[in-house]
Each structure stands twice: as C-alpha cells, then as structure tokens.
C-alpha cells in the first residue's frame, strides 16, 4: 500500500505499463489530489488510481476519495474489497471511468460484473501479496475458470513477475498481467534498498499467511513479526485481533519500507519474490518481460507447424 506513489506510478506508465497510485496511501483526499497532479507532472501517459475497501474500525472517507478521483479526470480506477465498494463504483461508472475490480474467485467476479457493472476483472490467484481470499485458489485453475465463465475482459494477478508468465497468462485468456511484488523491487520503487535486496535473496517459500484464523487471510514476508502473529493465532483457544493488533499496525509496516529493517513490522510480499533476481529500472523490467514473452510465444509456434507426428 505504501509504495503506490507518483514516482513509481509514473515510471511504470512511462515504461509502457499502467502505473497505479494507491489512493489510501495518501492520508486525506486532498493529499490524493496533490499526488495525482504530481504524477501528471512526471508522465503524460495514462495511469490509474486504486481504491481498496477492507473491513476497518475507522473506515476512511471513501466517497471523498472517489470524488477527488472523478474531479481530477482519472480515466481508470482499480477497486478491491467488499460490497462497500458499490456506491463508489456507481459514481465512477456515472463519470465514465473504466473500473477494474480485483476478485479471488469466479463467482465474486461474476457478481461484481452483474451487480456493480465493473468493466474488467483482475483475477487474483492465491500466490498474490496482500489478501488472496479464503478459497485458496491458485492462478492456473482460477484463470482457466475465468476463461470459461467471464463475459468481460480480465487480467491475471498474483505471482506474476516475468515474460514466461505473461505468455502463460495470455494463453489462459487474460489481456495482461498485474505485477505488484515485482515492481516493488525496481530502482524507482520508494522502498528502502535493504528491503529490495532482501526480496532478491528470498525464495517463493519466504512468505507467510497471517489472519487465517480470522478469515481475513493476508500474505506477507516471512519475518520475525509474521511468525509471531501466526504463533499467537495458533494458540489453544485461538486469538482475537486485539491480541495481535500491536504487531500488525500499518505504522509499523510503513517503517519497514522507510528504515530498511525487515523485522520492523509486517510487509506485503507475494510468492513472486522467488522469481525476482535483480533490481532493474521500470523501463528495463517492462522491456525484458515483453521480450521474453514474445520469445516464448514465437518459440511455441513450433508446436503447431511442421510435422504433426506424435513424439509421445
């Protein structure tokens, strides 16, 4: 959440992707307005704004954030979360904004299209950073199911980091890929260098699932704090959120990115970290992903040309 700032969003857009500002990274709607305007100074390319709706004791003023997004002429919005998103999505649609909604199951995606009229689905597999839902559906099956049942375009999200995966996503019917964890680890990412280097060293086994017992699962980097949270959740009799609240506060997680201490708090990280081996610029990353995907796709034409004799 803390990394979707103008410097990264603009770099992704300038590289040929769709950069996304995370709306709630900004403490107030007016600060979001400033971030949108700053991003426009850094890129002339399209960019989007994310607005995520999650359970909260003190929910932010979502409609005020939505109003700023509309007033500033944003053309694409990414939404995620509960039915609380519906009123804001209705306002976005009324303003002619293209809405991409994140879903972790096909049934939720179908409901979002039918009830809220979203334009595109971001199909979020279990490998993703953040909240993968409670059905534990991996991307391979989930995307294939989306191809069977969805009547709107969709992009693939959760665990994507390279061109080979982009080629696979396209084969599974997606229009593209959403790469959150991979872009955390770029030159332009406003994350401390220590954390970037930790991600390069990490494997696909270095994430942890927290909040499982509270039915609000989140995938984070497997550090000392995440392990402590899981241990508390597994105590006989279970745990209440108040038992771990001091460990999982957003303020502690923000310090990780700012100070470079991997154990300062919990921080979002997907399984794609196992596929991260360098810290490139956004421009180089996008170029490499596209080139690798093209090479893979072109190479696969050999499977459908020439001799059709079975090699099994």
N, C-alpha and C positions, 0 to 999 in steps of 0.2 A: 504493500500500500504506500509506503513512504517514498518510493522511488519514481513514481509516475509524475515527474516534474518537467518543466519546459525544456531543460537541456537534453533529457533523454527522449522525450516525445518528439521533439523537433529533429533530433539526429536520426531517429527511426524513419520519420517521414522523408527527410532529405535523402535517405538511403534507398527509398523506393517502397518502404513498408507503410503501414498505417500506424503512426505513433499515437499513443493514448495517454492523456492526462488522467490521473486518478483524482476524481473530484473531491473525495473526502480526505485526501492528503492535506488539503487546504482547510484551515481551522474555521473559516467563515465563507459564506457565499461570495462576499466581496473580494476576498483573497483569491477565490477561484477565478473571478472576473479578471483580476490582475494577472494570474497565471496564464489564462487564455490569451490575453493581449501580449504578454511576454513571448509566448510561443509563436504568435503571429509575426513577431519581430525576428524570430530565428528561422522560420521556414515559410515559404509561400505554398507549400504542398498541403494537401488535406491532412487533418488529424482529428482524432475523436476524443470524447471525454467519457470516462467510466463513472457510473454511479451505482454503488453496491448497497443493497438493502439487507441488513442482517439483524437478528434479534439484539436488542440493546436496552439497558435500563434507562438510559437517557438518549433516545434516538436523535440524530441530527435533524435540522430543518430541511428535509429532503425537497420539499416543494420550492423552497427558496433557492436551493442549489439548482433545481430544474429551471427555474425562472431565469437565472443568470445564463445557463447554457443556451436557452432559447433566445434571450435578448442579444447574446454575443454571436448569434448566427452560426452556431455549430451545426454541421450537417449530418454527423454520425455520432450516435451515443451507444455505448456498451453498458448494458444493465445486468445485474445478477442479484439473486436473492429471492425473498419470499413474495407473497401476494401484495405486500406493502408497496411493491414497485408499480402496481397497476395505475394508480392515479397519475403518477409522473409520466409513465409511458403514454397514457392517454393525451397528456399535454404535449409530449414530444411528437406524437403522431399528428395532432392537430396543427402543429407548427411545420409539418412536412419533413421532420427529421427521420433519418433511416436508423432503426433500432435493431441492434444485435444483442440477443439475450442469451446468457450462459445457462446451460442446463446439464445435469449429470445423468438424466435418463430420457429415453424417447418419450415416455408418457408425459413428463413435465414439459418437454419441448412442444409436444402437440397441444398441450393446454395453453402454453404461452402464445402460440400462434392463434389458436381459436378464441381465447378469452381476452387477450391483450393486443392481438394484431401485430405482433413483432414481425420484422421483415426478414431476419436471418437468425439462425441459432449458432451459438458457439458450443459445440458438443464437447463437454469437459469430462475426460476419462479419469479413472481412479489414480493415474500416475501424477496428476496435477499438484501444484503447490496450492496452499490455501484449502478451501473446502471442497472435497470430492464427493459430497453427498454421503448417503448411508447405504447405498446398494452395492458398493464396491465393484463397479463395472469397469473393466479395462477398456482402453480405447479401441482395440482391434474389433471386439464384438460390438461395442457401442456405436462405432462409426458405420459398421456394416448394417446394423439395425436401423440407423438413421437413413441410410440409403434406401432401405425397403419402405419406410413409412413416412418420412418427412416430405412435405409438399413445398417447402421453401428452401432456399439455399442454406448451406451450413459450412462452418469452418471447423477444423479439428484443433482441439485444445487439450493440453495435459500430457507432458512428457516429450514434446517436440523440440528438437534442437539442431537438426541438420537436414541436408538435402535429401538423403535417403528416406528420411521420414516424410518429407514433403511429397516425394514421389509416391510413397505408400498412401498418404492421406488423399492425394488426388485419385489414386486407384480406388479408394474407398468412397469416392463420391463427394469429397469435400472440395470447396472452392479455394482453400488455402489453409494455413496453419497459424495458430496463435502461440507465440513463444515468449512466455513471461520470464521463466527462470533463466533461459538462455540470454536474454537481453539485460538481465541484472548484471551479468558478468561481461560487460563491454567497457571500453575506455570512457564513454560518455555517461555511463551509469553513475548517479550520485551516491555511490556506496563505497565505504572505506576499502582501500586496497587490500587490507588484511582479509576481509570477507571474500573478496573476489578470488584471492589466492587459495583460500580455504575451499571454495567451490571447485576450483580446478583440481585440487587434490582429492576431493570427495568422490565416492562411487555412488552408484544407484542405490546402495544399501544404507546410505548415510542420511536418511530422512526418518522422521518419527511421526506416528499418528497420535495426536492428543485429542481430548474431549470425546473419545469413543464412548465412554460410559454415559455421557450427557447427550448423546445423539446429535452432536454438532461437530463431527469429525473435522480436524484440520491437519494438513500435512506441513511439517516444519523441519528445519535442520535438526539432526540428532545431536544436540549438545547437552551439557550437564543439566540445564534448566528443563529441557523437554523430557529427559529421563526422570527427573524428579517429579514432574507433573504426572507422567504415566505411573510411576510408583505409588503416588498418592491415590490415583484413580483405582488402582488395583488392590487397595487395602480392603481387608474384610469389612463388609458393610458399605463399601463404596465411598464416594466423596461428593460433596456439594461444591458448587462453583466457588463459594466463598473460601473453600479450603485451598484453592489454587490461584485465586484472583491476584494475589500479590506477585505471583510468578509470571503470569501471562499478560500483564498490563501492556498496553500499547506503548506507553512511555519507555518501558524497559526495552522493548523490541526496537524502538527507534534509536536507542543508544548504540545498539549493535552496529547499525549502518553508519552512524556518525563517528564512533570511537574505535571501531575495529576489534572489539572484544567479542569473540564468538559466543561466549558464555554470559553475556550481559543480560540476555533475555531470550525469548523465543523469536525466531525469524523465519519467515515463509521461504520454503525451498522445495522444488519438485524433484521427482526422480530423474529428470533430465540432467541434473548435475553430474550424473555418471557419464554423460556424453559431452561434457564441457572440458576442453583440454587447453584452452588459451583464452586470452582477454583481448579480442580484436576491437577495432572501431565498428560502429554500426554499419558503416558503408561496406567494409570488408566482410562482415558477417553476412549481410544480405546477399552480396555478390557471390560468396562461397556457397551459401545454401542453394541459390538458384542454379549456379553452375553444376553443383553436384547432382541436383535433381534432374537437370537436363541430361547429364551424362548417364544417369541410371535409366531414365525413360528411353533415351536413344538406344542404350545397350539392350533393353528388353525387347526391342523390335526384332532381334534375332530369334526370339522365341516364336514369332509368328510368320517368319519369312524363310525361304529356302526349303529344305527337306522337312516334311511333316512326319517322317518316320519316328516311331516311338523310341525313346532312349531308355525306357524303364526296364 
